Amino acid sequence: MPTGMVEGITRDGQRVLAYLAAHAPCTEEDLLRDLRIKRSSLYPILIGFAQNPAACQSGQYWIRDKQGNWLEEAKLTDWVNANKGKKLSKSLRQCERLLYLYNQLQQRGPDGGLTFAGLQDLYQQLIASYGPLSTSAGSLNRMIHRDLGTLESLGIALQRPAGRKGGKYRLEGAYLPKLPADSAAAVMVGMLLFQGTLLDAATAAASQAIKNSFLRNPPPDWKQLEQRIKVVGDVLADPGRFGDLFGRLVRALAGSCVITVEYTRNDGQSKPRRLQPLGLLCKRGVWYLIARPEKKATAQTYRVDQMNRVIVSEHERFAYPADFSLDEYLHCSWGVFNDDPILQVRIRFSPATARRVTNLRYHPSQQIVQTNPDGSVELAFEVCGQVELASWLLSWGSEAEVLEPSELRQELLRRAREIAALYQ
């Protein structure tokens, strides 16, 4: 195929991605009109972007059809198959292969890339999506080598396995620094803290990369060691649903990029929001995004696990407010919210818990104001976020008593009575 034709096809894919970065969520009608592209050209390109989180997440694209439904990968594939009679051009099929190849190499970067056998499997899956098309093993191998060469001719640098059997093809990029074996093992154990959380997929990939890169000859009892270390805590019911959502938030935060988020409130209502990310905060295993909604001056707090979709507008950046500091924003907050008045709080902890609470710092303002003859201890705090503070105090049961302020005592009393009523 002429190189100019391939460049034109690749350029269409780049235009689609750029459009989504600037306008998503958008309608299919607007995209087709603004880019002056046909549906028969658009759908194969989108199928090629099925693994690209900037365009598609969990099989759904950031594009709505005329009925207001999200375009889905399965429906696009069905449409392409149903229109086989119109015979998609060979150039369009190669376009899909190139986009698919590039995205797969990008996605498998944390794993060190893809072996040639892995590329063969992916190509067989892609070819199968066209229907009953047969390709010999020799033709398939030549196709893969030809597409790898085409990517390089377009200026995309690849690292090849240099003839080593089982070696991997990968996009050229920076290498991780070499770690001593003890440090690598400690980092891997630390990653156990994130199993079942929003960072599950990312840390699993990083852990595997460490095994591949730093622990090429792990001791024979390494698997046994993995079974002897366990982290207990609250986890997400379905961490895989979030994919690399957290990574996109970090990327947007680092680049001051505007993001579009489909956010579900506590009442179940969901709608897209355009946000300027200002900070990320983890509190007791739960991640929150501090962000400023579009056309608003004040920041708000959003739970990351209530985000269904996140798209980063790489080409739409905002001026990070010079007067904003995450430390100052959260300075008096007991947890992550600071939208209520600051309270002077005094709490008495029982003798059974006195040593525990004095050994830990629960808040920057924490002070020991009195140790009583019976062994109990009184702590003082200057905090906001009464709802979160009240929930924390309830977890202590009768081991903690709020001495002041009176409104916090009354809130604890109200909640305690509601709990007691459930069991009467």
N, C-alpha and C positions, 0 to 999 in steps of 0.2 A: 504494500500500500504506500502511496506517496507520503513523504514525511509531512508535507503541508496539509494534507487531508487529516492526518492524525492530530496535528497541532490544532486544527480547527475544531475537531471533535473534543479534544481535551479542553480547549478553551470554553466550549459550551458547558462542560461540567463545572469548570471554575466559575463561570457566570452564574450558574444555578446556585452553587454554594455561596457566592458573594451576595446574591439576591436574598437567600434565606438568612444570612447573617444580618442583613440590613432591615428586612421586612417581616421575618417570621415572628409569630404565626401569620400566614397569609393565605389567600384563597388561590386555588388552582387557576381560576379564570384570570386573576390579576397577573400571576406569574407567566402564564402563556402569552398574555397580551403585552406585558412590559418587556419580556425577553424576545418576543416575536419568534417563538419556538413552537413546533408542533407537538401534539401529545405523543405521537409515534416516536419522536426523538426524546421527549422528556422522560417518559416512563422507563426506558432502559437505562438512562443516566441515573435516575433515582434508585433503581434496583442495584446499580453499581455502588450507590452510597448507603446501602442498607446497614453496613457496619460502621458508618461514620456518624458519631453522636451529634455532630453539628447539623445533620440533616434528618436523622432517623433515630428513634429510641423505642426499644421494645416492639419493633415491627411497625411503628407508626411514624409518619413524617409530620413535620411542622407545617402541613398544608391541608386546608379544608376543601372538600368538594362543594358542589352547589347546594347539597343538603346540609352542609355544616359539619359533616363527619370528617375525621382525620383520614387522609389517604393511608392505606395500609400496604405493606410490601406484598402480602399474599394476593390482594386484589389487583395490584399492578401486574404481578406475574401472570395472573389469570387473564387479564386484558391483553397482555402481550401474546400469550399463547392463543387466545381467541382470534387475534388478528394476524395469525401466521399467513393467512391467505394473501395479505398485503405484502408479505415477504420483506421482513426487515433487511436492510442492506448489510453487506459484509462489513462495511466500515463501521456501521453502528454497533454490530456485535463486537468488533474489536475495541470500540470505545468502551463498551461495558466491561470487557475483560481488563483493559488497562486501568480503569477506575477501580475495579474490584481488586486487582492485583496490588495497586498502590495502597489502598485502604487496608488490605489484609497485612501487608508488610508493616504498615504503620501501627496497626493494632497489636501485632505480635512482637513489636520492639522489646517490651519487657521480658519476653521469653527468649530473646536472643535472635529472633527472626523465624524463618520457615525453612525446613529441609526441602529438597526437591520432591521427595515423596509427599510431603505436606502440600506443596504446590499442585502436585498431580491430583490429590484428593479434592482440593478446592476447585480446580478447573473442571473436574468431572461433575461436581455439584452444579457449577455454573452452566455447563453444557446441558445437563439434565433439565435445567429450568426452561430450555427452549423446546422441550418435547422430545420426540423420538429422533434424535440426531446421533449418529454413530461416529466415533472417532477412534482410529487405531492408536495403539500405544506409541508408535513412532511419530504419528502426526501430532499427538498430544504433546509429546516431548519437544518437538520442533516448535510448536505453537508457544509453549512456555518460554523457550530460549529466545524466540523472536520477540515476544512481548517484553521480556527483561531487557533486551537490547534496545527496543523502542523507548522504554522509560529512560534509559541512559542517554539516548540520542536527544531526548527532550530536556536534558540537564538535571535529571533526578539521579543523584549519586547513590550507587548500590555497593554494598560489600558482598563479595562472592566468597564461597567457602574454599577457594584455591585448591580444588581437586580433592579435598579431604572428604572421604565417604561419611555421610551422615552430617556433614557441615550444613550451616544455615545461611540463607540469603537474608539480608537485612538492609534497611535504609541506612545510609552513612550517617553517623551521629557520634556524639561524645560518649566515651566509655565511663563506666563507674570507676571510682578510685579503688585501688587494691586495698583490701582490708585484711588485717591479721585474722587467723582462724578464730581466735577467742572473741574478737570484736564482732566478726560475722555471726558467730553462734549467738552472742548476746543480743545483737540486733534482731535476729530471727525469733528469739524467745520473746523479745519486746513486741514483735508483731502479733503475737498471740492475743494481746490486749484488744486487737481490732477485729478478731474473728466474729462474724455475725453482726458487725456494725456497718455504717456507711462506707468504711474503708476496707471492707472485706475483700472485694475484688482486687483493689490496688495493692494491698499488702500481700495477698496470696501470690500475685504476679511478681512482686518485689522479692518475696521469700524464695520463690522458685529461681529467680535470677541470681540471688545470692548463692543458692545451692549450685547452680550451673557455673557461676563465675568464680566464687571464692572457696567453695567446698567441693572441688572436683573429685577429691578422694576422701569422702567423709568416713569416719570410723564405722565399723560394722554395727555398732550398737546405737547409731544415730537414730534409727527408726524407733528403737526401744526408748531412747531418751525423749523423743517427741510424745510418746504415750505416757510419760511420767510427769509431764508438766501440763497443768490445767489452769485456765483462768475462768473464774466464775463471775457472772454478772448478767445484767439485762442485755438482751440482744434483739435485733429486728426479726420479725417473723419471716420475712422474705428479703434478705439483704441483696440477693441477686437482682431484684427489681430495680435497684438504683444504679447498677452498672458503674460507669465512671463519672456519675453526676458530680461527686465531690471534687474530682480532679478538675472538672470544668469550672466549678466555683473558684477553686484556687487559682486557676489560670486567669479568670476574669478579674479576680481581686489583684493579682500581680500586675496585670496590664491596664487596670482602671477601665475595663470594658463594660459597656451596658449589657445587661442580660435580660432575657425574657423567660419568665418562670410561670408554669402552670401550678398554682398553689391551692391546696385544699384547706379550707378553714375547719375549725372544730365542729361547725354545724354541717359539714359535708359539702358546702358550696365550693365550687372550683371555677377559677377563671384565670386567664393570662395576666401577668403583671410585668411591667417594665421597671427594672430596678438598677440602682447604682450601688454595687457592693462596696461596703466600707470596712467590714471585718468579719471574721469567723471566730466563734467561741464554743468551746466544749465544756459542758457542765454535767458532771456525773454521768458521763458516757453519751450524752445527747448533744448533738451539734446544732448550733444556731447561726444564722446569717444576720448580721447587722447591715441594713441597706436603706438607702433613701429612695422612696418611690418617685417615679417620674413626676415632675411638676410640683413636688413637695419639698419643703425646706428641712424638715426634721426626719431623723432616722427612725426606723422601726425594726422590730425583731421578728424573724421568721424561723420556724423549725425546719431544718433541712429535710427531715424524714417526712414532711408533709408536702414536699415538692415532687410533682409527678414528672415534670420535664424541665430541663434547663438548656437554653441555647445561648451561646456567647456571640455577641456581635463584635467580631474581631476588628472591624473597621469603624466602629462607633465607640469612641472613647470619651470619657468625661474628665473634668478637672477635679481631682481628689481635693476635698475641702481642706485648706491649710489649717483651719481652726479645729479640725476634728481629731480627737485622740481616743483610741479604743480604751486605753487605761482610764482616762478621765470619764469617758461615757459610762463605764461600768464601776467606777470607783466606789460608790455607795450602794450599788445594787447587791442584794443578797444572792441573786442568781443571775438572770440575764435581762430582767425588765427593770426599768427605772422610771416608770410613768406614774408614780404616786409619791406623796411627801416623804421626806427623810424623817425617821423616827429614832428617838433615844430609847434603846431597848435594854432591859436588865433581866437576866434569867438566872434562877437558882437551880443548880444541878445537884442531884443526890450524892451522898458519900460513895455509892457504888459506881458512879460514873465520873466523879470529880477528876481522878487521875487521867482518864481517857480524854476528857474535854480540854484539860490544860496542856496535854501533850500535842494537841492538834490546833492549827489556826484555821478557823472556819471563815474568817472575814478579816480584811486588812485593819479594820477599826477595833478588832477584839481586844479587850482589856480584862484582866483579873482585878476586880474591885474589892473582893472580900472573901476570905476563907473563914468559915464558921467553925465553932468548937465541935460540932457533930461531924465534921469532915466534909460537909457540903461546900460548894464553891459558887460564887456569884460572878457572872461574866456580863460585861457591858458591850453593846454594839451601837454604831450609828449607821443605820441602813434604810434603804427603801426596798420595795418589792415584798410587800406584806403578804401577798398570797403565797409566794414561794417560801417565805420564812415560816408562816403558819403550818404549811405542809411538813416542813422539816421538823418543827417542834412536836407535831403530832407523832412523828416516828419515835420519839423518846418516851411516849406514854406518860406515866406518872413520875418518871425520873427527872423531868424538867418542869419548872413552874415559872411562868412569866410574871415578874413582879411589876413591871411597867413597860409600856404605857397601858392605861386602862382599856383603850380600844382594842389592843392586841389580846389582852386577857379575855375580853368579851367575845372576840372572834374565835379564840380557842374553845371557849365555853360553848358557843353556838355549834361548832363542828362536833365537839364531844357529845353533845346532846343528840345530834342527828345520828351519830354512830351508835349511841346507846339505844336509840329508838329502833334501829334495825334489828337488834337482838332481843328486844323485849317480847 
